[in-house]
């Protein structure tokens, strides 16, 4: 095969590769328009197996005509192909709903955006100084745009995860997609499986801060309902979370360290969270909490490490 044919062949391969990549990108960003915004809640196929389906949480994101990725589900919406200024304003209003009820689990400086930051196809100049979002009235130097992974709680303790990039330009804070991920909202769905009248039913668990969990809608629904192992109480022992206040986060790549909380302090944070969000109350030295129609007892010092707590379903909520 002569050099000319090889060259033509290589050009054809590159052209085909570009066409395939373009096709994948188009399919990846295929979207649907939601005329009246979206409600972030339990997907229907899971909800029908809940013990208290009328008490599952739902959060409305108000943006008429918003475009979401076609692959989005009721518990996880990814926003694409929207007016960048309008979605920025809507996202800002969404975050305001949570007030101070959030923690940042990851913060990343965008070192490629120290002078300007991208919003859609535009590059906006960064303000040299900006108001500290955690201390209104106090101004700090804005070194770059920032990307955040955040866990927010509503007044009932429902957890939502979201990711975004933010910066201040012309005295206004803007929100946009993160370079490491899309602009998205996800309902956290830690699940407990219980047996009622010889039938397996599901409960949505209230877990504070960034508590990790293993039973969720990441598993196949039929497996969760079929396997008896999901009934084991060991599934509902949770290590104490790592982040407790909105100031605990560390900027990625920084030499700073998170606050080292004692076991007693961690337990106190968890107790206070349950009392604030889940009607927590002590009865005979046992902490009882209520959430999404169900009542649980909380046991501290659970597990072998003693740095864990457990939840046990005790019946229908009474408040």
Secondary structure, DSSP 8 states (H G I E B T S, - for coil): --HHHHHHHHHHHHHHHHHHHHHHHHHHT-EEEETT-EEEE--HHHHTTBTTGGG--EEEE--TTEEEETT-BTTEEEE-S--HHHHHHHHHHHHHTTTT-EEEEEEEEETT-SSEEEETTEEEE--SEEE-TTSTT-EEE--SEEEEEEEEE-TT--EEEEEEEEEEETTEEEEE-BTTB-EEEEE--BEEEEEETTEEEEEE----TT---S-BTTS-HHHHHH-GGGG-GGGGEEE--S--STT---BTT-S-------HHHHHHHHHHHHHHHS--EEETTEEEEEETTEEEEEEES-TTTS-EEEEEEEEE---
